[in-house]
Amino acid sequence: MSKRNLMTELSDEQLNTLLAYTPEFSEENLENIKKLSLEKIEEKSNRRHFLMKKFAYIAAVAALLLITTTGIFAATGDLEQFLSRFNPNFGALAVAPIYPAYSVDEGIRIEAVGAQQIDNIVLVYVTMQDISGENRLTRYTSHDLEIYVDDQMLGGARSSRRLNFDSTTNTSYFEIVLVGEPGLPKADEINLVMTSVQDLEHSGPIQRLIEGDWSLTVNASDLGIKPIVWENVIAGNLQIEHMSLTPFGLQMSGNHTYGMENFPFFDIRVELENRLFRVRLPGGGAGIGDYTFTAFQFADSPIDLENVTAVVINGTRISVR
């Protein structure tokens, strides 16, 4: 069909379908465009053919752009749609970017749809999509995403959960929590850097499928949430120099007298006010030396700090001061 006849040949139903592809679609915009189309079609001036050709060309270009970008918007969407679709663990803490936060290289589009920083812990929600049309991503591919705050790379405990893989749009969705050094400054911007897409399908060395250079910046915000902090407390053979509890979990560091071979697994529970039970923190990571240790235990969902009365570490109760 020629550009000249594109708008005149479309029925109302077809025009509705076409315009519905745009992420900025609204009933008001639809009626305005329809009205403009009819005005141009019915114009009887000597410039009618010129104007119709110009308008049809603009409409065709706009329709092409909308259709070719539909996959991106449908795959990623905004934070509200993301949270509604996946109901991730810490979605209530995330804030949407003020400006779009994405990076494209090697036909792979990385986008941060939400982020947050509380104390030295950073949360980001990230989508990774193959927009080349080659469908190179699978449910087993992952990322090597690194997070920087105030030019400091967060190198502590990490939780990276694949929330979903959409084979139709060839998109993976992730919830990532990274722990930085204690005292990490609060930053307005969080920088994300990635250099490869990785394959985790097979056991053994991680295979780099796609190498590139992805870099993007997303904003955080101040929710007014302050961690609960303990200094110099004892839990059995653990002499804890520093311990802090955030909505994401518990981190601690200090000395121990167990010896490397006898160091126990951490059993950490959070005691909440007006509850008859304690919430166990199920997983995390630890660094154990001959006499020192660092550890972080992640929560399954945000901990309500206002209702915390104590933490229990390997059976020792440590109250909130």
C-alpha positions, 0 to 999 in steps of 0.5 A: 500500500502506498503512503498516500493511501495508508491513512484513508484505507484504514478502518477505525478498528485498524487505526485503533489497533495501530495506535494502541502500540504506542506507550503514550497511547490514550483515548484523547490522543487517539481522537485527536489523531483521528480528527486530524486525519479526517480534516486532512482527508476532507480538505478541498484546497489546491494543496490537498494532495501535497498535504495528504502525502506529507501527513500519510508519510509522517503517519507511516514513519510514526507507525513504523517507529511505534511497531519496532519499539513495541517489543522494548516497552512491552518487555521492560515497562515501568516499575509499577508494571514490573512489580505488579507482574513479578511481585519481587521480594523487595519491590516495596523499597524500590523507586523508579528512575527519574530519567530512562536508565538503559544501555545498548551494545551488541544488540543487548539492551540493559535497563534499570527499572528501579533502584534503592540504597539503604545504608551500604546496601543497594537494590536494583531491578534490571531487565536484559533483552536481546533486541537484535532479533537473534534470540541469543538469551535463554533462561540460563544466561546471566550477567556480570553486572557490577554496581558503583556508589560514589565511585566505589564498587560494591564487592560484598555479599550478593543476591541475584535472582532471576525473576522471569525469562520471557521467550517471546520478547527474549528478555530476562528480569532480575532482582539484585542486592549488593552489599558494600563496605560499612560506611558507604556514603549515601548517593543520589546516583547508582552506576551499573557496569556490565561487560558480558552476558554469561551462560550458566546452563552447564556446570564448570567454568562460566561461558561468556556468550556476548562481550560488550560495554554496557554502562548506565546510571539510575537514581536512588532516594532517601526513604528515611530508613536507618539501620539498627546498629550494634557495637561490641556485642557477644554471641557465644564464641562470636565477638561481634565488633559491628552489626547492623540490621536493614530491611535487606538482612543482617551484616556483622563482623568481628572475631571468633574462637571456634577455629576454622574447622569448627566454625558453625553455620549461622542461625540468625533470627529476627524477633519482632514485637507482638509476634510469637515467632522469630523470622529466620534469615535463610541465606547469605555469605560469610568470610571466615579467617582463623580468628576473624569473620564477616557475614551477611544474611539476606531476608526473604522480604523487607524487615520492618525495623520499627517492630524489631525487638532483638536478633538471635544469633546461634541461640543468643538473644541480642536486644535492640538498645 
